[in-house]
Amino acid sequence: MAKRQLNRRQSWRIEKIQEERASRAARRESRALEELEGGDLGPEQTGLVIAHFGVQVEVEAQQGEQAGEVFRCHLRANLPALVTGDRVVWRPGNQGIGVIVAQLPRQTELCRPDTRGQLKPVAANVDLIVIVFAPLPEPHANLIDRYLVAAEHAGIMPLLLLNKADLVDEQNEKALNALLGVYRSLGYPLLEVSARDGDGMDSLRARLDGHVSVFVGQSGVGKSSLVNSLLPGVETRVGSLSEMTGKGTHTTTTARLFHFPGGGELIDSPGIREFGLMHVSRADVEAGFIEFRDVLGHCRFRDCKHDREPGCALLKALDEGRIQPQRMASYRHILSSMPEADY
């Protein structure tokens, strides 16, 4: 009991310190905005948020003589939180500093819950989510399926990408082929590449052309290595696998947008070991399993849990091989991790 009370006091102190720091930062931003708006500001124009740093963002000019140049910008207090990929209206100021005037409507947004369970956008206007996994750390269908559900919920097209294909060997080949075979049978686009050896990278570049893409996946699967290979000269930091846990070490600290030479953009997001689905309902999860679509609604009971109920259409499809056991197990695992009210 005493230990819990101590932890609560420590958490309270940390929160108070964070609030005080945020308040001081807000006051500094307010003074900076007053100075900017009291001086000479250029005309309103459109821009693209290519990185964000708390109360400031980096905006790439999209119009006029300054198109392509990057400016650090302050946000007016009445604006919502911006994320990488947002399109905005802004005004340039002196010394490369600007002011965000308005946020333009988002076509899509990729969200995940934060540590407090609050839904937090991590990227905007994405139209391709690249789900990266590798032979090491060992890929798990459940994590891949969580990303697929999230992509379906957000209305973003997925691309499955096996990186580090050079690490496929006699020990892991059979399990990997079984894993990939399930997704191929469902019609998901899937590529196998090696950022280190360059195998398959031309095919990946062709798939990414013309899209606003975001790479997601466990730490250690090689997202930063892929970016370095796709965009020579960017040199994002590359982390290695932890010898103790076999999991990746986080290297990227903020989402950043890069341009491909041939067109299209890539948003490199911080590594996410487990993509939460606290913001979706049971119906959303079911919609994310595309092979369920022709089966749902045909159970004997309207409130069927697809567990042991007689006349369950999903269980019948499972017995007949129209639904793979791997996917059914993943679906049940996702549901079991959701709040019971949503289950």
Phi and psi restraints in degrees (value plus and minus 20) as a CYANA .aco file:
   2 ALA   PHI     -82.3   -42.3
   2 ALA   PSI     -57.2   -17.2
   3 LYS   PHI     -86.0   -46.0
   3 LYS   PSI     -60.2   -20.2
   4 ARG   PHI     -84.3   -44.3
   4 ARG   PSI     -61.3   -21.3
   5 GLN   PHI     -83.5   -43.5
   5 GLN   PSI     -58.7   -18.7
   6 LEU   PHI     -84.5   -44.5
   6 LEU   PSI     -62.8   -22.8
   7 ASN   PHI     -83.1   -43.1
   7 ASN   PSI     -58.9   -18.9
   8 ARG   PHI     -83.8   -43.8
   8 ARG   PSI     -62.1   -22.1
   9 ARG   PHI     -83.4   -43.4
   9 ARG   PSI     -61.6   -21.6
  10 GLN   PHI     -83.8   -43.8
  10 GLN   PSI     -62.7   -22.7
  11 SER   PHI     -82.7   -42.7
  11 SER   PSI     -61.2   -21.2
  12 TRP   PHI     -82.5   -42.5
  12 TRP   PSI     -63.4   -23.4
  13 ARG   PHI     -83.4   -43.4
  13 ARG   PSI     -61.3   -21.3
  14 ILE   PHI     -82.7   -42.7
  14 ILE   PSI     -63.8   -23.8
  15 GLU   PHI     -82.7   -42.7
  15 GLU   PSI     -60.6   -20.6
  16 LYS   PHI     -84.4   -44.4
  16 LYS   PSI     -60.7   -20.7
  17 ILE   PHI     -83.4   -43.4
  17 ILE   PSI     -63.3   -23.3
  18 GLN   PHI     -84.0   -44.0
  18 GLN   PSI     -60.4   -20.4
  19 GLU   PHI     -83.6   -43.6
  19 GLU   PSI     -62.0   -22.0
  20 GLU   PHI     -84.5   -44.5
  20 GLU   PSI     -61.2   -21.2
  21 ARG   PHI     -84.1   -44.1
  21 ARG   PSI     -62.6   -22.6
  22 ALA   PHI     -83.7   -43.7
  22 ALA   PSI     -58.8   -18.8
  23 SER   PHI     -85.2   -45.2
  23 SER   PSI     -63.5   -23.5
  24 ARG   PHI     -83.5   -43.5
  24 ARG   PSI     -60.8   -20.8
  25 ALA   PHI     -83.8   -43.8
  25 ALA   PSI     -60.4   -20.4
  26 ALA   PHI     -83.7   -43.7
  26 ALA   PSI     -59.9   -19.9
  27 ARG   PHI     -84.8   -44.8
  27 ARG   PSI     -61.2   -21.2
  28 ARG   PHI     -83.4   -43.4
  28 ARG   PSI     -61.6   -21.6
  29 GLU   PHI     -84.1   -44.1
  29 GLU   PSI     -59.5   -19.5
  30 SER   PHI     -82.4   -42.4
  30 SER   PSI     -63.8   -23.8
  31 ARG   PHI     -84.4   -44.4
  31 ARG   PSI     -60.8   -20.8
  32 ALA   PHI     -83.3   -43.3
  32 ALA   PSI     -61.2   -21.2
  33 LEU   PHI     -84.5   -44.5
  33 LEU   PSI     -61.7   -21.7
  34 GLU   PHI     -80.1   -40.1
  34 GLU   PSI     -61.8   -21.8
  35 GLU   PHI     -85.5   -45.5
  35 GLU   PSI     -62.9   -22.9
  36 LEU   PHI     -84.3   -44.3
  36 LEU   PSI     -70.0   -30.0
  37 GLU   PHI     -93.6   -53.6
  37 GLU   PSI     -35.8     4.2
  38 GLY   PHI    -104.2   -64.2
  38 GLY   PSI     -32.2     7.8
  39 GLY   PHI    -122.1   -82.1
  39 GLY   PSI    -170.6  -130.6
  40 ASP   PHI    -114.8   -74.8
  40 ASP   PSI      99.0   139.0
  41 LEU   PHI    -134.4   -94.4
  41 LEU   PSI     123.8   163.8
  42 GLY   PHI     -95.3   -55.3
  42 GLY   PSI     158.5   198.5
  43 PRO   PHI     -90.3   -50.3
  43 PRO   PSI     139.3   179.3
  44 GLU   PHI     -86.0   -46.0
  44 GLU   PSI     121.0   161.0
  45 GLN   PHI    -174.7  -134.7
  45 GLN   PSI     145.7   185.7
  46 THR   PHI    -107.3   -67.3
  46 THR   PSI     131.6   171.6
  47 GLY   PHI    -169.9  -129.9
  47 GLY   PSI     149.9   189.9
  48 LEU   PHI    -143.2  -103.2
  48 LEU   PSI     105.1   145.1
  49 VAL   PHI     -94.4   -54.4
  49 VAL   PSI      97.5   137.5
  50 ILE   PHI    -126.2   -86.2
  50 ILE   PSI     -28.4    11.6
  51 ALA   PHI    -189.0  -149.0
  51 ALA   PSI     134.1   174.1
  52 HIS   PHI    -154.1  -114.1
  52 HIS   PSI     125.2   165.2
  53 PHE   PHI    -154.6  -114.6
  53 PHE   PSI      53.0    93.0
  54 GLY   PHI      48.9    88.9
  54 GLY   PSI    -128.4   -88.4
  55 VAL   PHI    -109.8   -69.8
  55 VAL   PSI     -20.0    20.0
  56 GLN   PHI    -145.8  -105.8
  56 GLN   PSI     136.9   176.9
  57 VAL   PHI    -155.4  -115.4
  57 VAL   PSI     139.4   179.4
  58 GLU   PHI    -120.1   -80.1
  58 GLU   PSI     107.5   147.5
  59 VAL   PHI    -138.3   -98.3
  59 VAL   PSI     113.1   153.1
  60 GLU   PHI    -116.4   -76.4
  60 GLU   PSI     103.2   143.2
  61 ALA   PHI     -84.1   -44.1
  61 ALA   PSI     118.6   158.6
  62 GLN   PHI    -131.6   -91.6
  62 GLN   PSI     -23.9    16.1
  63 GLN   PHI    -154.2  -114.2
  63 GLN   PSI     138.7   178.7
  64 GLY   PHI      45.9    85.9
  64 GLY   PSI    -180.8  -140.8
  65 GLU   PHI     -85.6   -45.6
  65 GLU   PSI     -44.0    -4.0
  66 GLN   PHI    -111.1   -71.1
  66 GLN   PSI     -16.6    23.4
  67 ALA   PHI     -75.0   -35.0
  67 ALA   PSI     110.3   150.3
  68 GLY   PHI      75.7   115.7
  68 GLY   PSI     -37.8     2.2
  69 GLU   PHI     -99.8   -59.8
  69 GLU   PSI     131.2   171.2
  70 VAL   PHI    -130.1   -90.1
  70 VAL   PSI     114.7   154.7
  71 PHE   PHI    -147.9  -107.9
  71 PHE   PSI     118.5   158.5
  72 ARG   PHI     -99.9   -59.9
  72 ARG   PSI     108.4   148.4
  73 CYS   PHI    -145.2  -105.2
  73 CYS   PSI     125.8   165.8
  74 HIS   PHI    -108.7   -68.7
  74 HIS   PSI     135.9   175.9
  75 LEU   PHI    -129.7   -89.7
  75 LEU   PSI     114.7   154.7
  76 ARG   PHI     -86.4   -46.4
  76 ARG   PSI     130.0   170.0
  77 ALA   PHI     -84.0   -44.0
  77 ALA   PSI     -45.3    -5.3
  78 ASN   PHI    -105.0   -65.0
  78 ASN   PSI     -17.4    22.6
  79 LEU   PHI    -109.4   -69.4
  79 LEU   PSI     128.1   168.1
  80 PRO   PHI     -92.8   -52.8
  80 PRO   PSI     148.5   188.5
  81 ALA   PHI     -83.6   -43.6
  81 ALA   PSI     113.9   153.9
  82 LEU   PHI    -120.7   -80.7
  82 LEU   PSI     134.6   174.6
  83 VAL   PHI    -152.5  -112.5
  83 VAL   PSI     145.5   185.5
  84 THR   PHI     -78.6   -38.6
  84 THR   PSI     113.6   153.6
  85 GLY   PHI      80.6   120.6
  85 GLY   PSI     -31.5     8.5
  86 ASP   PHI     -86.8   -46.8
  86 ASP   PSI     121.7   161.7
  87 ARG   PHI    -117.1   -77.1
  87 ARG   PSI     114.4   154.4
  88 VAL   PHI    -156.9  -116.9
  88 VAL   PSI     144.3   184.3
  89 VAL   PHI    -125.0   -85.0
  89 VAL   PSI     110.8   150.8
  90 TRP   PHI    -164.0  -124.0
  90 TRP   PSI     146.9   186.9
  91 ARG   PHI    -148.0  -108.0
  91 ARG   PSI     105.8   145.8
  92 PRO   PHI     -93.1   -53.1
  92 PRO   PSI     129.0   169.0
  93 GLY   PHI    -144.6  -104.6
  93 GLY   PSI    -181.5  -141.5
  94 ASN   PHI     -98.7   -58.7
  94 ASN   PSI     133.4   173.4
  95 GLN   PHI      37.3    77.3
  95 GLN   PSI      16.5    56.5
  96 GLY   PHI      53.0    93.0
  96 GLY   PSI      -7.3    32.7
  97 ILE   PHI    -126.1   -86.1
  97 ILE   PSI     118.0   158.0
  98 GLY   PHI    -150.7  -110.7
  98 GLY   PSI    -197.8  -157.8
  99 VAL   PHI    -150.4  -110.4
  99 VAL   PSI     107.9   147.9
 100 ILE   PHI     -97.6   -57.6
 100 ILE   PSI     105.6   145.6
 101 VAL   PHI    -115.1   -75.1
 101 VAL   PSI     -61.0   -21.0
 102 ALA   PHI    -176.3  -136.3
 102 ALA   PSI     135.7   175.7
 103 GLN   PHI    -120.7   -80.7
 103 GLN   PSI     111.5   151.5
 104 LEU   PHI    -103.3   -63.3
 104 LEU   PSI     133.9   173.9
 105 PRO   PHI     -77.8   -37.8
 105 PRO   PSI     120.7   160.7
 106 ARG   PHI    -105.6   -65.6
 106 ARG   PSI     119.2   159.2
 107 GLN   PHI     -99.3   -59.3
 107 GLN   PSI     -60.8   -20.8
 108 THR   PHI    -165.6  -125.6
 108 THR   PSI     142.4   182.4
 109 GLU   PHI    -167.0  -127.0
 109 GLU   PSI     118.0   158.0
 110 LEU   PHI    -119.6   -79.6
 110 LEU   PSI     101.2   141.2
 111 CYS   PHI    -140.7  -100.7
 111 CYS   PSI     137.4   177.4
 112 ARG   PHI    -170.5  -130.5
 112 ARG   PSI     130.0   170.0
 113 PRO   PHI     -90.9   -50.9
 113 PRO   PSI     124.6   164.6
 114 ASP   PHI    -105.4   -65.4
 114 ASP   PSI    -190.9  -150.9
 115 THR   PHI     -84.4   -44.4
 115 THR   PSI     -39.8     0.2
 116 ARG   PHI    -116.0   -76.0
 116 ARG   PSI     -18.2    21.8
 117 GLY   PHI      66.8   106.8
 117 GLY   PSI     -16.5    23.5
 118 GLN   PHI    -103.8   -63.8
 118 GLN   PSI     116.2   156.2
 119 LEU   PHI     -89.8   -49.8
 119 LEU   PSI     110.6   150.6
 120 LYS   PHI    -153.1  -113.1
 120 LYS   PSI      97.5   137.5
 121 PRO   PHI     -84.0   -44.0
 121 PRO   PSI     122.4   162.4
 122 VAL   PHI    -139.5   -99.5
 122 VAL   PSI     -37.1     2.9
 123 ALA   PHI    -180.6  -140.6
 123 ALA   PSI     127.6   167.6
 124 ALA   PHI    -143.9  -103.9
 124 ALA   PSI     133.0   173.0
 125 ASN   PHI      40.1    80.1
 125 ASN   PSI      11.6    51.6
 126 VAL   PHI    -104.3   -64.3
 126 VAL   PSI     119.4   159.4
 127 ASP   PHI    -141.4  -101.4
 127 ASP   PSI     -17.3    22.7
 128 LEU   PHI    -166.3  -126.3
 128 LEU   PSI     100.5   140.5
 129 ILE   PHI    -126.4   -86.4
 129 ILE   PSI      97.1   137.1
 130 VAL   PHI    -115.9   -75.9
 130 VAL   PSI      90.8   130.8
 131 ILE   PHI    -111.5   -71.5
 131 ILE   PSI      86.4   126.4
 132 VAL   PHI    -117.1   -77.1
 132 VAL   PSI     112.5   152.5
 133 PHE   PHI    -164.7  -124.7
 133 PHE   PSI     153.8   193.8
 134 ALA   PHI    -173.5  -133.5
 134 ALA   PSI     144.9   184.9
 135 PRO   PHI     -78.5   -38.5
 135 PRO   PSI     -54.4   -14.4
 136 LEU   PHI    -154.4  -114.4
 136 LEU   PSI     110.0   150.0
 137 PRO   PHI     -82.3   -42.3
 137 PRO   PSI     130.1   170.1
 138 GLU   PHI     -74.2   -34.2
 138 GLU   PSI     107.1   147.1
 139 PRO   PHI     -96.4   -56.4
 139 PRO   PSI     126.4   166.4
 140 HIS   PHI    -144.5  -104.5
 140 HIS   PSI     111.3   151.3
 141 ALA   PHI     -77.9   -37.9
 141 ALA   PSI     -56.2   -16.2
 142 ASN   PHI     -80.8   -40.8
 142 ASN   PSI     -61.1   -21.1
 143 LEU   PHI     -88.8   -48.8
 143 LEU   PSI     -62.5   -22.5
 144 ILE   PHI     -80.6   -40.6
 144 ILE   PSI     -63.3   -23.3
 145 ASP   PHI     -86.6   -46.6
 145 ASP   PSI     -52.1   -12.1
 146 ARG   PHI     -82.5   -42.5
 146 ARG   PSI     -63.9   -23.9
 147 TYR   PHI     -83.3   -43.3
 147 TYR   PSI     -59.8   -19.8
 148 LEU   PHI     -84.5   -44.5
 148 LEU   PSI     -60.4   -20.4
 149 VAL   PHI     -82.9   -42.9
 149 VAL   PSI     -64.7   -24.7
 150 ALA   PHI     -82.2   -42.2
 150 ALA   PSI     -61.1   -21.1
 151 ALA   PHI     -84.3   -44.3
 151 ALA   PSI     -64.0   -24.0
 152 GLU   PHI     -82.7   -42.7
 152 GLU   PSI     -62.6   -22.6
 153 HIS   PHI     -83.6   -43.6
 153 HIS   PSI     -56.4   -16.4
 154 ALA   PHI    -105.7   -65.7
 154 ALA   PSI     -27.3    12.7
 155 GLY   PHI      52.8    92.8
 155 GLY   PSI      12.2    52.2
 156 ILE   PHI    -133.5   -93.5
 156 ILE   PSI     112.8   152.8
 157 MET   PHI     -88.6   -48.6
 157 MET   PSI     112.7   152.7
 158 PRO   PHI    -115.6   -75.6
 158 PRO   PSI     132.6   172.6
 159 LEU   PHI    -153.3  -113.3
 159 LEU   PSI     102.1   142.1
 160 LEU   PHI    -106.0   -66.0
 160 LEU   PSI     110.7   150.7
 161 LEU   PHI    -151.9  -111.9
 161 LEU   PSI      91.3   131.3
 162 LEU   PHI    -107.2   -67.2
 162 LEU   PSI      89.6   129.6
 163 ASN   PHI    -114.0   -74.0
 163 ASN   PSI     149.2   189.2
 164 LYS   PHI      39.3    79.3
 164 LYS   PSI      19.1    59.1
 165 ALA   PHI     -80.0   -40.0
 165 ALA   PSI     -40.0     0.0
 166 ASP   PHI     -89.0   -49.0
 166 ASP   PSI     -32.7     7.3
 167 LEU   PHI    -111.6   -71.6
 167 LEU   PSI     -18.9    21.1
 168 VAL   PHI     -91.3   -51.3
 168 VAL   PSI     107.8   147.8
 169 ASP   PHI    -160.0  -120.0
 169 ASP   PSI    -193.0  -153.0
 170 GLU   PHI     -82.7   -42.7
 170 GLU   PSI     -49.4    -9.4
 171 GLN   PHI     -95.6   -55.6
 171 GLN   PSI     -54.8   -14.8
 172 ASN   PHI    -131.8   -91.8
 172 ASN   PSI     -26.8    13.2
 173 GLU   PHI     -81.6   -41.6
 173 GLU   PSI     -64.8   -24.8
 174 LYS   PHI     -83.0   -43.0
 174 LYS   PSI     -66.5   -26.5
 175 ALA   PHI     -85.3   -45.3
 175 ALA   PSI     -59.5   -19.5
 176 LEU   PHI     -85.5   -45.5
 176 LEU   PSI     -63.7   -23.7
 177 ASN   PHI     -81.8   -41.8
 177 ASN   PSI     -59.0   -19.0
 178 ALA   PHI     -85.1   -45.1
 178 ALA   PSI     -61.7   -21.7
 179 LEU   PHI     -83.1   -43.1
 179 LEU   PSI     -70.1   -30.1
 180 LEU   PHI     -88.2   -48.2
 180 LEU   PSI     -53.0   -13.0
 181 GLY   PHI     -80.2   -40.2
 181 GLY   PSI     -55.1   -15.1
 182 VAL   PHI     -82.6   -42.6
 182 VAL   PSI     -65.0   -25.0
 183 TYR   PHI     -93.7   -53.7
 183 TYR   PSI     -54.5   -14.5
 184 ARG   PHI     -83.8   -43.8
 184 ARG   PSI     -59.6   -19.6
 185 SER   PHI     -86.2   -46.2
 185 SER   PSI     -44.2    -4.2
 186 LEU   PHI    -107.3   -67.3
 186 LEU   PSI     -26.7    13.3
 187 GLY   PHI      69.6   109.6
 187 GLY   PSI      -9.5    30.5
 188 TYR   PHI     -91.7   -51.7
 188 TYR   PSI     116.1   156.1
 189 PRO   PHI     -85.9   -45.9
 189 PRO   PSI     114.8   154.8
 190 LEU   PHI    -164.9  -124.9
 190 LEU   PSI     110.4   150.4
 191 LEU   PHI    -142.9  -102.9
 191 LEU   PSI     128.9   168.9
 192 GLU   PHI    -137.8   -97.8
 192 GLU   PSI     103.5   143.5
 193 VAL   PHI    -157.7  -117.7
 193 VAL   PSI     149.0   189.0
 194 SER   PHI    -156.2  -116.2
 194 SER   PSI      88.1   128.1
 195 ALA   PHI     -83.7   -43.7
 195 ALA   PSI     -50.5   -10.5
 196 ARG   PHI     -92.6   -52.6
 196 ARG   PSI     -66.1   -26.1
 197 ASP   PHI    -110.5   -70.5
 197 ASP   PSI     -37.3     2.7
 198 GLY   PHI      68.9   108.9
 198 GLY   PSI     -22.8    17.2
 199 ASP   PHI     -84.6   -44.6
 199 ASP   PSI     109.8   149.8
 200 GLY   PHI      59.1    99.1
 200 GLY   PSI     -21.9    18.1
 201 MET   PHI     -90.0   -50.0
 201 MET   PSI     -51.3   -11.3
 202 ASP   PHI     -84.5   -44.5
 202 ASP   PSI     -59.0   -19.0
 203 SER   PHI     -84.7   -44.7
 203 SER   PSI     -58.1   -18.1
 204 LEU   PHI     -85.8   -45.8
 204 LEU   PSI     -63.7   -23.7
 205 ARG   PHI     -78.6   -38.6
 205 ARG   PSI     -61.2   -21.2
 206 ALA   PHI     -84.2   -44.2
 206 ALA   PSI     -57.5   -17.5
 207 ARG   PHI     -89.2   -49.2
 207 ARG   PSI     -51.2   -11.2
 208 LEU   PHI    -105.5   -65.5
 208 LEU   PSI     -38.6     1.4
 209 ASP   PHI     -77.5   -37.5
 209 ASP   PSI     112.0   152.0
 210 GLY   PHI      61.9   101.9
 210 GLY   PSI     -18.6    21.4
 211 HIS   PHI    -133.2   -93.2
 211 HIS   PSI     137.7   177.7
 212 VAL   PHI    -119.6   -79.6
 212 VAL   PSI      87.3   127.3
 213 SER   PHI    -129.6   -89.6
 213 SER   PSI     134.3   174.3
 214 VAL   PHI    -153.9  -113.9
 214 VAL   PSI     115.0   155.0
 215 PHE   PHI    -114.1   -74.1
 215 PHE   PSI     109.4   149.4
 216 VAL   PHI    -150.9  -110.9
 216 VAL   PSI     140.2   180.2
 217 GLY   PHI     128.9   168.9
 217 GLY   PSI     149.9   189.9
 218 GLN   PHI     -75.2   -35.2
 218 GLN   PSI     135.1   175.1
 219 SER   PHI     -87.4   -47.4
 219 SER   PSI     123.7   163.7
 220 GLY   PHI      76.1   116.1
 220 GLY   PSI     -25.2    14.8
 221 VAL   PHI    -105.6   -65.6
 221 VAL   PSI     -25.9    14.1
 222 GLY   PHI      78.7   118.7
 222 GLY   PSI       7.8    47.8
 223 LYS   PHI     -82.8   -42.8
 223 LYS   PSI     -65.0   -25.0
 224 SER   PHI     -86.5   -46.5
 224 SER   PSI     -56.4   -16.4
 225 SER   PHI     -83.8   -43.8
 225 SER   PSI     -57.6   -17.6
 226 LEU   PHI     -83.7   -43.7
 226 LEU   PSI     -63.3   -23.3
 227 VAL   PHI     -81.9   -41.9
 227 VAL   PSI     -64.0   -24.0
 228 ASN   PHI     -81.5   -41.5
 228 ASN   PSI     -56.3   -16.3
 229 SER   PHI     -93.9   -53.9
 229 SER   PSI     -59.5   -19.5
 230 LEU   PHI     -94.3   -54.3
 230 LEU   PSI     -51.2   -11.2
 231 LEU   PHI    -150.0  -110.0
 231 LEU   PSI      57.5    97.5
 232 PRO   PHI     -76.6   -36.6
 232 PRO   PSI     116.0   156.0
 233 GLY   PHI      81.6   121.6
 233 GLY   PSI     -40.3    -0.3
 234 VAL   PHI     -91.5   -51.5
 234 VAL   PSI     -65.6   -25.6
 235 GLU   PHI      32.1    72.1
 235 GLU   PSI      38.6    78.6
 236 THR   PHI     -89.7   -49.7
 236 THR   PSI     129.7   169.7
 237 ARG   PHI     -86.5   -46.5
 237 ARG   PSI     120.3   160.3
 238 VAL   PHI    -130.9   -90.9
 238 VAL   PSI     107.8   147.8
 239 GLY   PHI    -119.6   -79.6
 239 GLY   PSI     136.7   176.7
 240 SER   PHI    -126.1   -86.1
 240 SER   PSI     148.0   188.0
 241 LEU   PHI     -92.1   -52.1
 241 LEU   PSI     119.7   159.7
 242 SER   PHI     -89.8   -49.8
 242 SER   PSI     106.2   146.2
 243 GLU   PHI     -84.9   -44.9
 243 GLU   PSI     -48.6    -8.6
 244 MET   PHI     -96.1   -56.1
 244 MET   PSI     -60.9   -20.9
 245 THR   PHI    -130.5   -90.5
 245 THR   PSI     -39.8     0.2
 246 GLY   PHI      58.2    98.2
 246 GLY   PSI     -17.0    23.0
 247 LYS   PHI    -118.5   -78.5
 247 LYS   PSI     140.5   180.5
 248 GLY   PHI     -95.8   -55.8
 248 GLY   PSI     138.0   178.0
 249 THR   PHI    -119.6   -79.6
 249 THR   PSI     116.3   156.3
 250 HIS   PHI     -90.8   -50.8
 250 HIS   PSI     116.0   156.0
 251 THR   PHI    -142.9  -102.9
 251 THR   PSI     -63.8   -23.8
 252 THR   PHI     -96.0   -56.0
 252 THR   PSI     112.5   152.5
 253 THR   PHI    -128.3   -88.3
 253 THR   PSI     -37.6     2.4
 254 THR   PHI    -168.8  -128.8
 254 THR   PSI     128.6   168.6
 255 ALA   PHI     -87.6   -47.6
 255 ALA   PSI     115.0   155.0
 256 ARG   PHI    -155.6  -115.6
 256 ARG   PSI     123.4   163.4
 257 LEU   PHI    -121.7   -81.7
 257 LEU   PSI     113.2   153.2
 258 PHE   PHI    -142.8  -102.8
 258 PHE   PSI     130.4   170.4
 259 HIS   PHI    -119.5   -79.5
 259 HIS   PSI     115.2   155.2
 260 PHE   PHI     -99.7   -59.7
 260 PHE   PSI     122.4   162.4
 261 PRO   PHI     -77.4   -37.4
 261 PRO   PSI     -55.1   -15.1
 262 GLY   PHI    -111.0   -71.0
 262 GLY   PSI     -16.6    23.4
 263 GLY   PHI      96.9   136.9
 263 GLY   PSI     134.4   174.4
 264 GLY   PHI      70.0   110.0
 264 GLY   PSI     144.9   184.9
 265 GLU   PHI    -150.3  -110.3
 265 GLU   PSI     137.8   177.8
 266 LEU   PHI    -148.8  -108.8
 266 LEU   PSI     108.5   148.5
 267 ILE   PHI    -123.4   -83.4
 267 ILE   PSI      97.2   137.2
 268 ASP   PHI    -113.9   -73.9
 268 ASP   PSI      91.9   131.9
 269 SER   PHI    -122.7   -82.7
 269 SER   PSI     137.1   177.1
 270 PRO   PHI     -78.1   -38.1
 270 PRO   PSI     127.3   167.3
 271 GLY   PHI     -80.5   -40.5
 271 GLY   PSI     118.3   158.3
 272 ILE   PHI    -145.7  -105.7
 272 ILE   PSI      92.2   132.2
 273 ARG   PHI     -93.8   -53.8
 273 ARG   PSI     -58.8   -18.8
 274 GLU   PHI    -156.1  -116.1
 274 GLU   PSI      97.8   137.8
 275 PHE   PHI    -105.9   -65.9
 275 PHE   PSI      90.6   130.6
 276 GLY   PHI     -90.7   -50.7
 276 GLY   PSI     127.2   167.2
 277 LEU   PHI    -142.9  -102.9
 277 LEU   PSI      13.0    53.0
 278 MET   PHI     -86.5   -46.5
 278 MET   PSI     -37.3     2.7
 279 HIS   PHI    -112.2   -72.2
 279 HIS   PSI     -18.7    21.3
 280 VAL   PHI    -132.8   -92.8
 280 VAL   PSI     137.4   177.4
 281 SER   PHI    -114.2   -74.2
 281 SER   PSI     153.4   193.4
 282 ARG   PHI     -79.9   -39.9
 282 ARG   PSI     -60.4   -20.4
 283 ALA   PHI     -81.9   -41.9
 283 ALA   PSI     -57.7   -17.7
 284 ASP   PHI     -84.8   -44.8
 284 ASP   PSI     -61.1   -21.1
 285 VAL   PHI     -81.7   -41.7
 285 VAL   PSI     -66.6   -26.6
 286 GLU   PHI     -81.6   -41.6
 286 GLU   PSI     -58.3   -18.3
 287 ALA   PHI     -86.0   -46.0
 287 ALA   PSI     -45.6    -5.6
 288 GLY   PHI     -96.1   -56.1
 288 GLY   PSI     -34.2     5.8
 289 PHE   PHI    -118.4   -78.4
 289 PHE   PSI      74.9   114.9
 290 ILE   PHI     -84.1   -44.1
 290 ILE   PSI     -44.9    -4.9
 291 GLU   PHI     -96.2   -56.2
 291 GLU   PSI     -29.3    10.7
 292 PHE   PHI    -100.7   -60.7
 292 PHE   PSI     -36.8     3.2
 293 ARG   PHI     -79.4   -39.4
 293 ARG   PSI     -60.5   -20.5
 294 ASP   PHI    -101.2   -61.2
 294 ASP   PSI     -24.9    15.1
 295 VAL   PHI    -126.6   -86.6
 295 VAL   PSI     -57.4   -17.4
 296 LEU   PHI     -79.4   -39.4
 296 LEU   PSI     122.2   162.2
 297 GLY   PHI      71.7   111.7
 297 GLY   PSI     -21.3    18.7
 298 HIS   PHI    -131.5   -91.5
 298 HIS   PSI     -10.1    29.9
 299 CYS   PHI     -93.8   -53.8
 299 CYS   PSI     136.0   176.0
 300 ARG   PHI     -83.6   -43.6
 300 ARG   PSI     -58.7   -18.7
 301 PHE   PHI    -127.8   -87.8
 301 PHE   PSI     115.8   155.8
 302 ARG   PHI     -83.1   -43.1
 302 ARG   PSI     -55.0   -15.0
 303 ASP   PHI    -117.1   -77.1
 303 ASP   PSI       8.1    48.1
 304 CYS   PHI     -78.4   -38.4
 304 CYS   PSI     112.9   152.9
 305 LYS   PHI    -112.5   -72.5
 305 LYS   PSI     -21.9    18.1
 306 HIS   PHI      38.4    78.4
 306 HIS   PSI      21.8    61.8
 307 ASP   PHI    -132.0   -92.0
 307 ASP   PSI     -94.1   -54.1
 308 ARG   PHI    -151.0  -111.0
 308 ARG   PSI     -13.1    26.9
 309 GLU   PHI     -84.0   -44.0
 309 GLU   PSI     117.7   157.7
 310 PRO   PHI     -86.8   -46.8
 310 PRO   PSI     123.3   163.3
 311 GLY   PHI      56.7    96.7
 311 GLY   PSI      -1.9    38.1
 312 CYS   PHI     -96.6   -56.6
 312 CYS   PSI     102.7   142.7
 313 ALA   PHI     -89.5   -49.5
 313 ALA   PSI     -53.5   -13.5
 314 LEU   PHI     -89.4   -49.4
 314 LEU   PSI     -60.9   -20.9
 315 LEU   PHI     -85.1   -45.1
 315 LEU   PSI     -56.7   -16.7
 316 LYS   PHI     -84.7   -44.7
 316 LYS   PSI     -63.0   -23.0
 317 ALA   PHI     -84.4   -44.4
 317 ALA   PSI     -54.0   -14.0
 318 LEU   PHI     -84.9   -44.9
 318 LEU   PSI     -65.3   -25.3
 319 ASP   PHI     -83.4   -43.4
 319 ASP   PSI     -54.2   -14.2
 320 GLU   PHI    -105.5   -65.5
 320 GLU   PSI     -22.2    17.8
 321 GLY   PHI      64.4   104.4
 321 GLY   PSI     -13.3    26.7
 322 ARG   PHI    -100.2   -60.2
 322 ARG   PSI     -37.9     2.1
 323 ILE   PHI    -143.8  -103.8
 323 ILE   PSI     110.4   150.4
 324 GLN   PHI     -99.0   -59.0
 324 GLN   PSI     120.4   160.4
 325 PRO   PHI     -74.1   -34.1
 325 PRO   PSI     -57.4   -17.4
 326 GLN   PHI     -78.3   -38.3
 326 GLN   PSI     -62.5   -22.5
 327 ARG   PHI     -94.0   -54.0
 327 ARG   PSI     -58.3   -18.3
 328 MET   PHI     -84.8   -44.8
 328 MET   PSI     -60.8   -20.8
 329 ALA   PHI     -84.2   -44.2
 329 ALA   PSI     -59.1   -19.1
 330 SER   PHI     -85.6   -45.6
 330 SER   PSI     -63.9   -23.9
 331 TYR   PHI     -77.7   -37.7
 331 TYR   PSI     -67.0   -27.0
 332 ARG   PHI     -85.2   -45.2
 332 ARG   PSI     -57.3   -17.3
 333 HIS   PHI     -84.9   -44.9
 333 HIS   PSI     -61.5   -21.5
 334 ILE   PHI     -84.1   -44.1
 334 ILE   PSI     -65.5   -25.5
 335 LEU   PHI     -81.6   -41.6
 335 LEU   PSI     -59.5   -19.5
 336 SER   PHI     -86.8   -46.8
 336 SER   PSI     -40.9    -0.9
 337 SER   PHI    -109.5   -69.5
 337 SER   PSI     -25.2    14.8
 338 MET   PHI    -109.7   -69.7
 338 MET   PSI     135.9   175.9
 339 PRO   PHI     -75.9   -35.9
 339 PRO   PSI     121.9   161.9
 340 GLU   PHI     -79.3   -39.3
 340 GLU   PSI     -51.0   -11.0
 341 ALA   PHI     -84.0   -44.0
 341 ALA   PSI     -51.4   -11.4
 342 ASP   PHI    -105.8   -65.8
 342 ASP   PSI     -38.0     2.0
